[in-house]
Amino acid sequence: MAAGIYSGLTYGLKEARGGHDWKNSAVAGAITGAALALTSEDSSHEQIVQCAITGAAISTAANLLSGIF
């Protein structure tokens, strides 16, 4: 589920913005992280925000590092 959400958002943002950059990855990662947090039984506001920030950070780092290696 997470891969589908992330892929769909990344593709949609790429088409909407006309290019693929770290901002697309950050937004897609944040939304995917928040969606995953919402699927847990006892999701609190703090947990949703933390998962969104973590998803954005991991996604952005992966995008930036893929250009280096």
ZIHUQUI-V780170 format. One record per residue. PSI is psi in whole degrees, 0 to 359 (none if undefined). Layout:
PSI ; PSI
This chain:
314 ; 319 ; 321 ; 318 ; 311 ; 313 ; 315 ; 317 ; 318 ; 315 ; 315 ; 318 ; 324 ; 316 ; 320 ; 320 ; 346 ; 15 ; 162 ; 120 ; 187 ; 335 ; 320 ; 317 ; 320 ; 315 ; 315 ; 319 ; 319 ; 315 ; 320 ; 316 ; 317 ; 321 ; 320 ; 321 ; 326 ; 340 ; 347 ; 158 ; 314 ; 65 ; 124 ; 168 ; 317 ; 319 ; 320 ; 315 ; 317 ; 317 ; 324 ; 316 ; 318 ; 316 ; 318 ; 318 ; 315 ; 316 ; 317 ; 317 ; 318 ; 319 ; 315 ; 321 ; 334 ; 334 ; 338 ; 317 ; none
